[in-house]
Amino acid sequence: MLNTEIVTHDYNHNEIWTKILARLKAELGEDICNSWFARVKIAKQEADTVYLTVPTRFLKNWLDTHYLETLIGHWSQEISNIGNVIIEVRDATRANKKTPAAAQNSTNNNVKATNEPKTAAERAQIAWATAQSSNGNNIIESSPLDSRYTFDNFVICSSNELGHAAALQLAKPAEQNVVAFNPFYIHSSVGLGKTHLLQAIAHESVNAKKLNVLYLTAEKFMYHFVTAITSKNALNFKEKLRSIDVLIVDDMQFLQGPVVKREFSHLLNTMLDAGRQVIVAADCPPSELENLDERTKSRFSGGLVAELGGFDRNARYEILKQRANYLSKQALFTLNDDVLEYVSTVVNSNGRDLEGALTRLIAHQQLTKSAISMDMIQKIIQDLVNVSTPRSVKIEEIQRLVAKHYNVPKTDLLSARRSRAIVRPRQVAMYLSKTLTLRSLPEIGRRFGGRDHTTVLHAVRKVEELRSEDSVFASEIDNLRRMLLE
């Protein structure tokens, strides 16, 4: 909020800041702008100086180091006499009763003390940000990292022990400069820790090994590649990619476009052949990545593939406890261990649902100013209770089960044969693939011998028609579904 007692100029500073944010988004991209400027607030204007506030010392340090001149330039475009921008930490501003001039002098004399990070997560975030700013890479901007996603904050249980151990080994300095396994491929359902591990590796690799690390989502990789092509910087873009030490790509299942996929395949081969580390995460094993060619999937499978499973009750409790401790530092609230124990028992799907349940309880307590009872908890999180992650059914499993049920070779389901003894089982398998997986009609067609999507659509409609007309056949399909989902 503006301090109208101090501001002596007839400007709508909030409208000006909105215009500046729009220009920053056009210059830097929406993701980067949101990461660094979304929590900036206007405090006041005094003479030729605009005062902005941010919630953390890290963000102040980062903006002062990398964007202060940019901010001064944008403000001076809007208000001609502006020659300085001062960024302050909001908590420190409330606690510090010095005048703005005295506060600025104190800041100038004690920069090191003011910007010194207190936590390991904050130090890791600063190391990451510093590494990104010093690598001379103006074409490829790494995705920002969440300071909470470190190895110290990762909850280990039996279902993710291998993935965590492998990630830790890759990130920590080795006795010999030898890559133990490359590439490293992590897969799991949503909310089970893939992104957490990837970002922990990025933090640690920069902090401990001083490596040139590039962390991107698949969507970000596509964006940079398309931007490089349209700006005629494709060759420079490729050279920059080939100069990095560690490539980390999240959400690989979303990589799309033949040109982008081909370029990624070339990049993967180049980095692996040069002994540089590649780390990838997706929601399925390499063999099920429909959007990549067989050679790329084979190279992923040739490294270490680790699946992250669901959390046990103890792990869910630790996740809730850790998150509750973090949030308690941001606002005053109390949740006793009985509440955390109950939530960790009944919400058994994934980490995101656990965090969502905790956020609801805290919000209810803060907004209603009432204590949380067990009946209230059940009502608030009832849609999350006992929501287990559905079993992931694979097309290969469907094909095997249907072939066994109808006593036909699986290869016949994929062949061009059109005898009735083969067509009906093939249609059933296509129908189950469409109703039990998230695969598209063209993807299913490719998995059944390269058939067109219209063939799959016809099979689905035919099976639905037969189910409505023949109760025995409908029961047969239901039994196959239950067997696949058990």
Secondary structure, DSSP 4 states (H G I P E B T S, - for coil): ---TTT--S---HHHHHHHHHHHHHHHH-HHHHHHHHTT-EEEEEETTEEEEEES-HHHHHHHHHHTHHHHHHHHHHHSTT--EEEEEEHHHHHH--S-HHHHHHHHHHTHHHHT---SHHHHHHHHHHHHHHHS--SS-PPPP--TT-SGGGPPP-TTTHHHHHHHHHHHSPPSSS--SSSSEEEE-STTSSHHHHHHHHHHHIIIII---EEEEEHHHHHHHHHHHHHTT-HHHHHHHHHT-SEEEEE-GGG---HHHHHHHHHHHHHHHHTT-EEEEEESS-GGG-TTS-HHHHHHHHTSEEEE-----HHHHHHHHHHHHHHHHTTS-----HHHHHHHHHH--S-HHHHHHHHHHHHHHHHHH--PPPHHHHHHHTTTTTT-PPPP---HHHHHHHHHHHHT--HHHHHSS---HHHHHHHHHHHHHHHHHS---HHHHHHHTTS--HHHHHHHHHHHHHHHHH-HHHHHHHHHHHHHHH-
